[in-house]
């Protein structure tokens, strides 16, 4: 009996417990109210694909939130990553373009980290500037046009691999799950993961124990930008044309997914499973509302209600478990 009680207490204390609960209730609701409309091959393929795309960006955002920072530029990095992948291909080839995009994204992460950590600037200000700068660069690069891959590039094995499917499931999903597994192992089975949580939970204490706080945060920002750009590449591989608004407000969905998944703006909290479930919840609700014929404003409203509900739920759960009011988000 005591063992079972301890097990459930451990589950309830997980940062992603709220996401697990919401996902369970949500999918039970979909199954009850609109099983055929939601649980069909076409809808599920799209939900899984776009959950994988959002999940990659949310995973990067989770890393940054764990170290008590935030990156508002990921939507624009996602967009410019996908667009650059198409525009660089004629000169560099498919593999060369993908490599250049990921290297450029790593540089963006390094610049963000340098301005924040060395320049002592606010992460909100630095990444907000990045959001506008890279969004403007997208318009300059495309001339407000719609760039697309040539036929040869679309048929390249790399794009066929990223944009194909296996066992009826988009390869983007398999790739995302592989990336998620790697980061799960990093966060739970490595010194890097321990240091990441230590920096976000208590930076002075981590520093006193020899943790190089700035280096850990730098890696978080770099990984965040690279994952966002890689998500852009996956999107283009699946749908080999782009648009100037690609990734517009995507940073808000990524942050929402991370917070729904159990991250805290106070740092030190967050899991890979939470990022996966947060992305799945956000995308599933969008598709269900579209299927119901609801206006797009309903989705925005739902995300707002969901966010405040999750924050309140986690606060009440903290009071119930620990018997005290947690610090404000």
C-alpha positions in Angstrom: 0.0 0.0 0.0 2.8 2.4 1.0 4.6 1.5 -2.2 1.6 2.3 -4.4 1.1 5.6 -2.5 4.7 6.6 -3.0 4.4 5.8 -6.7 1.4 8.0 -7.2 3.0 10.8 -5.2 6.0 10.6 -7.5 3.7 10.7 -10.6 1.8 13.7 -9.3 5.0 15.6 -8.5 6.2 15.3 -12.1 6.3 18.7 -13.9 4.4 17.2 -16.8 1.6 15.7 -14.7 -0.8 18.4 -15.8 0.0 17.7 -19.5 -0.6 14.0 -19.0 -3.9 14.7 -17.4 -5.0 17.3 -20.0 -4.0 15.0 -22.9 -5.9 12.1 -21.4 -9.1 14.1 -20.9 -8.8 15.8 -24.3 -8.4 12.6 -26.3 -11.2 10.8 -24.3 -13.4 13.8 -25.2 -12.5 13.7 -28.9 -13.2 9.9 -28.9 -16.6 10.5 -27.3 -17.7 13.5 -29.3 -16.2 13.1 -32.7 -14.3 9.8 -33.1 -14.6 9.5 -36.9 -13.9 13.2 -37.5 -10.7 13.2 -35.5 -9.4 9.6 -35.4 -9.1 9.1 -39.1 -5.9 8.6 -41.2 -5.9 12.0 -42.8 -6.4 14.0 -39.7 -4.1 11.9 -37.5 -1.3 12.1 -40.1 -1.5 15.9 -40.1 -1.8 16.1 -36.3 1.2 13.9 -35.8 3.3 15.7 -38.4 2.6 19.2 -37.1 2.9 18.1 -33.5 6.4 16.9 -34.4 7.2 20.2 -36.0 5.9 22.2 -33.1 7.4 19.7 -30.7 10.9 20.3 -32.0 10.5 24.1 -31.4 8.9 23.5 -28.0 11.7 21.1 -27.0 14.2 23.8 -27.7 12.1 26.4 -25.8 11.9 23.9 -22.9 15.7 23.8 -22.7 15.9 27.6 -22.5 13.0 27.9 -20.0 14.7 25.3 -17.8 17.7 27.6 -17.4 15.3 30.5 -16.5 15.5 32.3 -19.9 13.2 32.6 -22.9 13.7 32.8 -26.6 11.0 34.8 -28.5 12.9 34.5 -31.8 12.2 30.8 -32.5 9.2 31.5 -34.8 11.3 33.7 -37.0 14.3 31.3 -36.9 11.9 28.5 -37.9 10.7 30.6 -40.8 14.0 31.8 -42.0 15.5 28.3 -41.6 12.9 26.8 -44.0 13.1 29.7 -46.5 16.9 29.7 -46.5 16.8 25.9 -47.1 15.0 26.5 -50.4 17.0 29.6 -51.4 20.4 28.1 -50.7 19.8 24.9 -52.5 20.6 26.1 -56.1 24.1 27.2 -55.0 24.9 24.6 -52.3 22.8 21.6 -53.1 20.3 20.0 -50.8 22.8 18.7 -48.2 24.9 21.8 -48.4 21.8 24.0 -47.9 20.6 22.0 -44.9 24.1 22.2 -43.3 24.3 25.9 -43.9 20.9 26.5 -42.3 21.8 24.5 -39.2 25.2 26.3 -38.9 23.5 29.6 -39.3 21.0 28.7 -36.6 23.8 27.7 -34.3 25.3 31.2 -34.9 22.0 32.8 -34.1 21.9 31.0 -30.8 25.5 32.0 -30.0 24.7 35.6 -30.8 21.7 35.5 -28.5 23.7 34.0 -25.7 26.6 36.4 -26.1 24.3 39.5 -26.0 22.4 38.1 -23.0 25.2 36.7 -20.9 28.1 38.9 -21.9 26.2 42.0 -22.8 24.0 41.6 -19.7 20.9 42.3 -21.7 17.4 40.9 -21.1 16.6 37.7 -22.9 13.2 39.1 -23.7 14.7 42.2 -25.4 17.4 40.4 -27.3 15.2 37.6 -28.7 12.3 40.0 -29.4 14.8 42.0 -31.5 15.7 38.8 -33.2 12.1 38.0 -33.9 11.6 41.3 -35.8 15.0 41.2 -37.5 14.7 37.7 -38.9 11.1 38.3 -39.9 12.2 41.3 -41.8 15.0 39.4 -43.4 12.5 36.8 -44.6 10.6 39.5 -46.5 13.9 40.9 -48.0 15.1 37.4 -49.0 11.8 36.4 -50.7 10.6 39.8 -52.0 7.2 38.8 -50.6 7.2 35.9 -53.1 6.7 32.2 -52.7 10.0 30.3 -53.2 9.8 26.6 -53.9 12.1 23.7 -54.7 12.9 22.7 -58.2 11.7 19.2 -59.2 15.2 17.7 -58.8 15.5 19.1 -55.3 12.1 17.7 -54.3 13.1 14.3 -55.5 16.5 14.3 -53.7 16.9 11.4 -51.3 17.3 13.7 -48.3 14.0 15.4 -48.9 12.4 12.1 -49.7 13.7 10.8 -46.4 12.6 13.7 -44.3 9.3 14.2 -46.0 8.4 10.6 -46.6 6.6 8.1 -44.3 7.1 4.7 -42.8 4.4 2.4 -41.6 1.8 5.0 -42.5 3.4 7.6 -40.1 5.3 10.7 -41.4 9.0 10.4 -41.0 9.0 13.8 -39.3 7.3 12.0 -36.4 10.0 9.3 -36.2 12.7 11.9 -36.5 11.2 14.0 -33.7 10.9 10.9 -31.5 14.5 10.1 -32.0 15.6 13.7 -31.2 13.3 13.7 -28.2 14.8 10.4 -27.0 18.3 11.8 -27.3 17.4 14.9 -25.3 15.5 12.9 -22.7 18.7 10.9 -22.1 20.7 14.1 -22.0 18.4 15.6 -19.4 18.0 12.5 -17.2 21.2 10.5 -17.6 24.0 13.0 -18.1 25.9 15.6 -16.1 24.8 18.2 -18.7 21.1 17.5 -17.7 21.9 17.8 -14.0 23.7 21.1 -14.6 20.9 22.4 -16.8 18.4 22.0 -14.0 20.8 23.2 -11.4 21.4 26.5 -13.3 17.7 27.1 -13.7 16.8 26.1 -10.1 19.5 27.9 -8.2 22.2 29.6 -10.3 24.4 30.9 -7.4 24.5 27.4 -5.8 25.3 25.8 -9.2 28.1 28.3 -9.7 29.5 27.6 -6.3 29.6 23.8 -7.1 31.8 24.5 -10.2 29.0 24.6 -12.9 29.8 26.9 -15.7 26.5 28.6 -15.8 27.1 30.8 -18.9 28.3 27.8 -20.9 25.2 25.7 -20.0 22.9 28.6 -21.0 24.8 29.1 -24.2 24.3 25.5 -25.2 20.6 25.9 -24.4 20.2 28.9 -26.7 22.2 27.2 -29.5 20.1 24.0 -29.2 16.9 26.0 -29.2 17.8 27.9 -32.5 19.1 24.7 -34.2 16.0 22.8 -33.3 13.8 25.6 -34.6 15.7 25.7 -37.9 15.6 22.0 -38.2 11.9 22.1 -37.8 11.8 24.5 -40.7 13.8 22.1 -42.9 11.4 19.3 -42.0 8.4 21.4 -42.9 9.9 22.2 -46.3 10.9 18.6 -47.0 7.2 17.6 -46.4 5.7 20.6 -48.4 8.5 21.9 -50.7 7.3 25.5 -51.0 7.2 28.2 -48.5 5.5 31.6 -47.7 6.6 34.8 -46.1 4.5 34.3 -43.0 6.1 30.9 -42.3 6.5 30.7 -38.5 4.5 33.8 -37.8 3.6 33.8 -34.1 5.0 30.2 -33.9 7.1 31.3 -30.9 3.9 31.9 -28.9 2.7 28.4 -29.7 6.1 26.9 -28.8 6.1 28.8 -25.4 2.5 27.7 -24.8 3.4 24.1 -25.5 6.4 24.2 -23.2 4.4 25.7 -20.3 1.4 23.4 -20.8 4.1 20.6 -20.7 5.2 21.7 -17.3 7.9 24.3 -17.7 8.0 27.3 -15.4 9.2 30.8 -16.1 11.0 30.5 -12.8 13.3 27.9 -14.3 14.5 24.5 -13.1 11.4 22.6 -14.4 10.5 20.9 -17.7 10.7 17.5 -19.3 10.9 16.2 -22.9 7.6 14.3 -22.4 6.0 17.6 -21.4 7.2 19.2 -24.6 5.8 16.3 -26.6 2.4 16.4 -24.9 2.2 20.2 -24.9 2.7 20.3 -28.7 0.3 17.4 -29.2 -2.4 19.2 -27.2 -2.0 22.5 -29.0 -2.1 21.0 -32.5 -4.9 18.5 -31.7 -7.2 21.3 -30.5 -6.4 23.4 -33.5 -7.4 20.6 -35.9 -10.5 19.7 -33.8 -11.7 23.3 -33.9 -11.1 23.5 -37.7 -13.0 20.2 -38.1 -15.9 21.7 -36.2 -15.9 24.8 -38.5 -15.0 27.1 -35.6 -13.4 30.5 -36.4 -9.7 30.8 -35.9 -10.2 33.2 -32.9 -11.6 30.2 -30.9 -8.1 28.6 -31.1 -6.4 31.7 -29.8 -8.9 32.0 -27.0 -8.6 28.3 -26.1 -4.8 28.6 -25.8 -5.2 31.6 -23.5 -7.7 29.8 -21.3 -5.5 26.6 -21.3 -2.4 28.5 -20.2 -4.0 30.2 -17.3 -5.7 27.0 -16.3 -2.4 25.1 -16.3 -0.7 27.8 -14.2 -3.5 27.8 -11.7 -3.7 24.0 -11.6 0.1 23.7 -11.0 -0.2 26.3 -8.2 -3.0 24.5 -6.5 -1.2 21.2 -6.9 1.9 22.7 -5.3 -0.1 24.0 -2.4 -1.7 20.5 -1.9 1.6 18.6 -2.1 3.9 21.0 -0.3 1.4 22.8 1.9 2.6 26.3 0.9 2.0 28.8 -1.9 4.7 28.6 -4.6 6.4 31.7 -6.0 4.6 33.5 -8.8 5.2 32.4 -12.3 
